Amino acid sequence: MNIDSAFVKTNVDSRVATITFYHPQGNSFPSTQLTDLTQALNELSNRSDVAVVVLQSHGNSAFCGGASFDELLQVHDETTGKAFFSGFANVINAMRKCKHPIVGRAQGKAVGGGVGLLAACDYVFASEKASIKLSELAIGIGPFVIEPAVSRKIGLNGFSAMTLQPNRWFDAPWALHAGLYQAIFADTNELDLAVQEFASSLSNYSPEALQDIKRVLWQNTEHWDTLLYERAAISGRLVLSEFTKKKLGELKA
């Protein structure tokens, strides 16, 4: 399938809602798509015909390339910078507040914000190709917004290991052992079957019980309504540095 336009699409079938996102540049996220994803999550949260949400990206390559470099290069003041990084804060907060459990499907690599999306899922199935990397420090910023979600899953030591080695890919078995993934599979057919069976199983449980469990899983994160936006301001300031502008330009060249 030849697709040129980015999208966020939602499909609901048998109480399982599937959100699929796509961007031609490695499934990266410009601000418009972050807004679309946030809106899709908020709308599904209140639907009584939905019991579980599956989050996936389109294609057989990267799960998510993180922030759009094109848009980062267009940031020229702190207000715009904070607004862009607040897009990831909005998505993560929408995921934690969503009344339904969210199952992640990672068919390929995840970088930066993509790792944050997987960390904000309640359960993640991944391919053996789904390596992860937090590359932000290499371009003069840091994974500030996604840190609470990532540290919640893999601990501060795991987050530190990834952040301070921004050029290293951590493979899927590492992510499994660290706690980001719950299971990994040799190919996408096995991956898809596992996601389908798990989501279908969850959809048959008591909706009230699932929602209560979701609240328990995310207890003590209410302060993220403030924290993530404070972190977005840090990234919004750092992205204006000459170091970052130079590095982004080199990567786009």
Number of C-alpha atoms within 10 A of each C-alpha: 4 5 11 10 8 17 18 19 14 16 11 15 10 12 18 22 24 21 21 18 24 23 22 14 15 20 24 25 27 19 18 13 18 23 17 17 27 20 16 17 26 18 12 22 20 12 13 9 15 19 27 30 30 23 21 20 24 20 18 10 16 22 31 31 21 23 23 18 17 14 13 21 16 12 19 14 12 18 12 16 23 22 17 24 26 24 25 28 28 19 23 28 21 20 23 24 18 21 26 29 26 25 23 26 26 32 28 21 25 28 24 22 28 26 26 27 23 29 25 27 23 21 20 23 24 33 24 21 22 25 24 24 22 28 23 23 15 17 19 19 19 22 23 19 27 24 22 22 24 22 17 16 22 19 16 14 11 17 21 14 13 19 21 15 17 18 14 15 18 17 15 24 19 15 21 18 12 16 19 29 27 15 19 23 18 11 13 19 10 14 20 18 11 18 19 14 11 15 22 17 12 17 22 13 12 11 18 12 10 18 17 13 15 19 18 10 13 14 10 9 16 12 8 18 13 10 15 24 21 17 22 24 21 20 24 25 18 19 24 20 14 11 14 20 19 14 14 19 12 10 10 10 6
